[in-house]
């Protein structure tokens, strides 16, 4: 299988039975998932999705509209559904995963064996914080720094900030400009992950994902903050594998 600039595969597993597509948080890139294939074994081919405006796609402008970006992701995913698959999206990536799967379902494509959503409230719920869209650059950086998880070396360097700020701005436009529209539930299992000490997305905001799947919702709350995919990656991947077994992936 030849992958492309959107659908990457740092450790190809041509004999894998399943693919795991991964979507990043705001400001993040595909590299955050680079090590996952080392933990998940040869039956899962880990395929991080590289969005425009970051890492090797830094010269391509980031997209600031959630609907347009989700449709583009769905179109790319539709090219790689020759095997059963799973999806993991973290924070902004969780929102984009949901919206992309809505497109795939509407178009009659196969849905994932399981959709994993980390650290993003159910899409119909209002945000708990004020929008960042009208903030000046300094206040904007101060706000996103308070989340933790972002590269502090970048946030502390004006030269590096000038380089990545357009992408960060676009990503938060995706998040803060999102407008939910009613949709039929996804006809696939959804497993959600939350951090018990995450002020942005408390565990209670994850329970409402039950409205968006025809299956019983599964919710795992980790003893962590918002960026548990970094701080608790081993525990997160163990849980993903457990549910993979439950839904007959492994």
C-alpha positions as CSV (number, residue, x, y, z in Angstrom):
1,X,0.0,0.0,0.0
2,X,1.4,3.4,-1.0
3,X,0.6,6.0,1.6
4,X,0.5,9.8,0.9
5,X,1.1,13.1,2.6
6,X,-2.1,12.9,4.6
7,X,-2.1,9.2,5.6
8,X,1.4,8.3,6.9
9,X,2.8,5.0,8.1
10,X,6.1,5.2,9.9
11,X,6.3,1.4,10.4
12,X,4.4,-0.3,7.6
13,X,2.9,-3.7,8.5
14,X,1.7,-5.1,5.2
15,X,0.5,-8.3,6.8
16,X,-1.5,-6.5,9.5
17,X,-5.1,-7.4,9.8
18,X,-6.2,-3.8,10.8
19,X,-5.2,-0.2,10.5
20,X,-5.3,2.4,13.2
21,X,-5.7,6.0,11.9
22,X,-4.7,8.7,14.4
23,X,-5.5,12.4,14.5
24,X,-3.6,14.9,16.5
25,X,-4.5,17.6,19.0
26,X,-4.4,21.3,18.1
27,X,-0.9,22.3,17.1
28,X,0.2,18.6,17.0
29,X,1.5,16.5,14.1
30,X,1.7,12.9,13.1
31,X,5.0,12.4,15.0
32,X,3.2,12.3,18.3
33,X,2.0,8.8,17.2
34,X,5.3,7.6,15.7
35,X,6.1,5.2,18.6
36,X,2.7,3.6,18.9
37,X,3.5,0.8,16.5
38,X,6.2,-0.3,18.8
39,X,3.6,-0.9,21.5
40,X,0.7,-2.3,19.6
41,X,2.2,-5.2,17.7
42,X,2.1,-6.4,14.1
43,X,-1.6,-6.9,13.8
44,X,-2.3,-3.2,13.9
45,X,-0.8,-0.9,11.3
46,X,-0.5,2.5,12.9
47,X,-1.3,5.3,10.3
48,X,-1.0,8.8,11.8
49,X,-2.8,11.5,9.8
50,X,-0.6,14.5,8.9
51,X,-2.7,17.6,8.7
52,X,-1.6,20.6,6.6
53,X,0.6,23.3,8.3
54,X,2.9,21.2,10.5
55,X,6.1,19.1,10.4
56,X,6.8,17.9,6.8
57,X,3.7,19.8,5.6
58,X,4.6,23.2,7.2
59,X,4.6,24.9,3.8
60,X,1.0,24.0,3.2
61,X,-1.4,26.4,4.9
62,X,-3.3,25.0,7.8
63,X,-7.1,24.8,7.3
64,X,-9.2,26.8,9.8
65,X,-12.7,25.4,9.1
66,X,-13.7,22.2,10.9
67,X,-16.3,21.1,8.2
68,X,-13.9,21.5,5.3
69,X,-11.1,19.8,7.1
70,X,-13.2,16.9,8.2
71,X,-14.5,16.3,4.7
72,X,-10.9,16.3,3.4
73,X,-9.9,13.8,6.0
74,X,-12.9,11.6,5.2
75,X,-11.9,11.7,1.5
76,X,-8.4,10.6,2.3
77,X,-9.5,7.9,4.7
78,X,-11.9,6.5,2.0
79,X,-8.8,5.6,-0.1
80,X,-7.4,3.3,2.7
81,X,-10.4,1.3,3.8
82,X,-9.4,-2.0,2.2
83,X,-8.8,-3.4,5.7
84,X,-10.9,-3.2,8.8
85,X,-9.8,-0.1,10.8
86,X,-9.9,1.8,14.0
87,X,-9.6,5.6,14.6
88,X,-8.0,7.5,17.6
89,X,-8.4,11.2,17.8
90,X,-7.1,13.4,20.7
91,X,-8.7,16.7,21.6
92,X,-9.2,18.5,18.3
93,X,-8.4,15.2,16.6
94,X,-11.3,13.6,18.4
95,X,-13.7,16.2,17.0
96,X,-12.3,15.8,13.5
97,X,-12.5,12.0,13.8
98,X,-16.2,12.3,14.7
99,X,-17.0,14.7,11.8
100,X,-15.0,12.6,9.3
101,X,-16.8,9.5,10.3
102,X,-20.1,11.2,9.8
103,X,-19.1,11.9,6.2
104,X,-18.0,8.3,5.7
105,X,-21.2,7.0,7.1
106,X,-23.3,9.4,4.9
107,X,-21.3,8.2,1.9
108,X,-21.9,4.5,2.6
109,X,-18.3,3.7,3.5
110,X,-17.3,1.2,6.1
111,X,-17.1,2.6,9.6
112,X,-14.3,1.6,12.0
113,X,-14.4,-1.4,14.2
114,X,-14.0,1.1,17.1
115,X,-13.7,4.9,17.3
116,X,-11.5,6.0,20.2
117,X,-12.0,9.7,21.3
118,X,-9.7,11.3,23.8
119,X,-10.1,14.5,25.7
120,X,-12.8,16.2,23.7
121,X,-16.3,16.9,25.0
122,X,-19.3,15.4,23.2
123,X,-19.8,17.5,20.1
124,X,-23.3,18.8,21.0
125,X,-22.1,20.3,24.4
126,X,-21.0,23.9,24.6
127,X,-17.4,24.7,25.4
128,X,-16.4,25.4,29.0
129,X,-14.0,28.2,28.2
130,X,-14.3,31.4,26.2
131,X,-13.2,31.4,22.6
132,X,-9.6,32.2,21.9
133,X,-10.4,33.6,18.4
134,X,-10.3,37.3,19.4
135,X,-7.2,37.1,21.6
136,X,-4.0,39.0,20.8
137,X,-0.9,36.8,20.1
138,X,0.6,37.1,23.5
139,X,-2.6,36.4,25.4
140,X,-3.3,33.5,22.9
141,X,0.1,31.9,23.6
142,X,-0.4,32.4,27.4
143,X,-3.7,30.6,27.3
144,X,-2.6,27.6,25.3
145,X,0.6,27.3,27.4
146,X,-1.6,26.8,30.4
147,X,-2.9,23.6,29.0
148,X,0.5,21.9,29.2
149,X,1.6,19.4,26.6
150,X,2.8,22.0,24.1
151,X,6.5,22.3,23.3
152,X,7.8,24.8,25.8
153,X,10.9,25.5,23.8
154,X,8.7,26.6,20.9
155,X,6.4,28.7,23.1
156,X,9.3,30.5,24.6
157,X,11.0,31.5,21.3
158,X,9.5,34.3,19.4
159,X,11.2,33.2,16.2
160,X,9.7,29.7,16.5
161,X,6.4,31.1,17.5
162,X,6.2,33.3,14.4
163,X,6.7,30.1,12.4
164,X,4.0,28.0,14.1
165,X,1.5,30.6,15.1
166,X,-0.5,30.5,11.9
167,X,-1.1,26.8,12.3
168,X,-2.0,27.2,16.0
169,X,-4.4,29.9,15.2
170,X,-6.0,27.8,12.4
171,X,-6.4,24.8,14.7
172,X,-8.1,26.8,17.4
173,X,-10.4,28.3,14.8
174,X,-11.3,24.7,14.0
175,X,-12.1,24.1,17.7
176,X,-13.6,27.4,18.7
177,X,-15.5,28.0,15.5
178,X,-17.1,24.5,15.4
179,X,-20.9,24.4,15.1
180,X,-22.6,21.2,15.8
181,X,-25.5,20.1,13.6
182,X,-27.8,17.2,14.4
183,X,-26.8,13.8,12.9
184,X,-27.8,10.2,13.2
185,X,-25.6,8.3,15.6
186,X,-22.5,6.5,14.3
187,X,-23.1,2.8,13.7
188,X,-19.9,1.8,15.3
189,X,-18.7,1.5,19.0
190,X,-17.2,4.6,20.6
191,X,-14.7,4.4,23.4
192,X,-13.9,7.7,25.1
193,X,-10.9,8.5,27.3
194,X,-10.7,11.4,29.7
195,X,-8.2,12.8,32.2
196,X,-9.5,13.1,35.8
197,X,-7.7,16.3,36.3
198,X,-8.4,17.8,32.9
199,X,-10.0,21.3,33.4
200,X,-10.7,21.7,29.7
201,X,-12.7,18.4,29.4
202,X,-13.8,16.9,32.7
203,X,-14.9,13.3,32.6
204,X,-18.6,14.3,32.9
205,X,-18.4,15.9,29.4
206,X,-17.4,12.6,27.9
207,X,-20.4,10.6,29.0
208,X,-22.6,12.6,26.6
209,X,-20.9,10.9,23.7
210,X,-23.4,8.1,24.3
211,X,-25.8,10.1,22.1
212,X,-23.5,9.7,19.1
213,X,-23.2,5.9,18.8
214,X,-25.7,3.1,18.4
215,X,-23.6,1.0,20.7
216,X,-23.2,1.3,24.5
217,X,-20.6,3.9,25.3
218,X,-17.4,2.8,27.0
219,X,-15.6,5.4,29.1
220,X,-12.1,5.2,30.6
221,X,-11.0,8.0,32.9
222,X,-7.3,8.1,33.5
223,X,-5.5,9.7,36.5
224,X,-4.1,12.4,34.3
225,X,-4.6,15.8,32.7
226,X,-5.5,16.8,29.2
227,X,-2.4,15.4,27.4
228,X,-2.6,11.8,28.7
229,X,-1.6,10.6,25.3
230,X,1.9,11.9,26.3
231,X,2.0,11.4,30.0
232,X,0.2,8.1,30.2
233,X,0.8,6.6,26.8
234,X,1.5,3.1,28.1
235,X,-1.7,3.0,30.0
236,X,-3.7,4.5,27.1
237,X,-2.3,1.9,24.6
238,X,-3.0,-1.0,27.0
239,X,-6.6,0.1,27.2
240,X,-6.8,0.5,23.4
241,X,-5.6,-3.0,23.0
242,X,-8.0,-4.3,25.6
243,X,-10.9,-2.8,23.7
244,X,-9.4,-4.0,20.4
245,X,-9.6,-7.6,21.8
246,X,-13.1,-6.9,23.0
247,X,-14.3,-5.9,19.6
248,X,-12.4,-8.8,18.0
249,X,-9.5,-6.8,16.5
250,X,-6.7,-8.8,18.0
